[in-house]
């Protein structure tokens, strides 16, 4: 997966799966609540005005999520972010590199 936007989408999906598994005890996939948040996040990323020059979500200057959804995704990221290095080390390292690099 080479393009930045696709890596960002994959990272969000991984974080949501970690969160859902440990908070909602969902065995596979996502519970309806997390699936709805995932669909919303994927739509936001797909329609991101920055396109391929998009910064990582944490460094983005535009808050495109509705406030309630933003709070939910922040909760997911705060929980899953530290666990990503153990659960998905390659994706976590790529995300850290993307976070420190300037977007194209």
N, C-alpha and C positions, 0 to 999 in steps of 0.2 A: 504494500500500500504506500504509494509514494506521495500522493498529494495531501497537502496539509489539512484541507477541509475533511477529507475522508478519514484521516487519522484522528481528527477531533471527534468526528461522529463515532468512530469505533471506541475511543476512550470513554466517551459519555455512556455508551452502551455497556461497556465493561463495569464502569462505576455503578450504574443502575442495577446490574445483575448482582454485584457484591452486596449492595445495600439491601436489595429486595430479599435475597437469600438469608441475610442475617437479621433483618428487621421484621420481615413478613413471613419468614420461614417457607418461602416458595421453593419447591424442589428443582424445577427446571423452568426456564423462561422468566417471565415477569408476571407479577400479580396485576390485576386490572388497573389499580391505582398507579403503579410504576410504569405499566405499558402506556397509559395515557400521558404520563410525563415524558416518556421516551418519544412518543409520537410528536408531542409538542416540541421537544428539543430538536428532533430531526428536521421538522418543518422550519424552525428558526434557523438552523444551520444551513439548510438548503437555500433559504432565501436571504442569507447574510449579504448585506450590501458590500462587504469587503471582498467576497469571493475568495480566490486563492491567496490573496494578500491578508487574509483574516488573522489577527493575533489570536492567541489562545483565549478562551472565554474569560479566564481570570484577569487578563490584561486588556480586555476589550474596552474601548472608550464609550461604546454604545450599549445601553441596556435594553435589549430587544424583548426580554421576557416580561410578561405581566408580573406585578409585584408578588402575588401569591405563588406563582410558578417559580419565580426567582428564588424565593425563600426555600421552596422545596428542593430545587436543584443545588442550592448552596448547602443545604443539610446533607444531601447525598454526597457532594464533593468533599465536604469536611470529614465525613465518615470514611468514604472509600479512598480518598486520595492517599493517605498514609499506608493503606493496605495494598495499594496497587503494586508497589515494589515487590511484594511477596507473591501476590496472586498473578500478576501479569508484568514481570520485570522488563521485558523488551518494550512493551507499550509505555510503561511508566518512564523509562529512560528516554524514549523518543519524545514523549510529552514534555519532559524536563528540558530537552534540547530545544524543542519548538518554542517553549516558553521563554527561553533565553535568547533565541535568535530573533532578529527583526524579520517580520513578514516580508515576503517577496515584494 
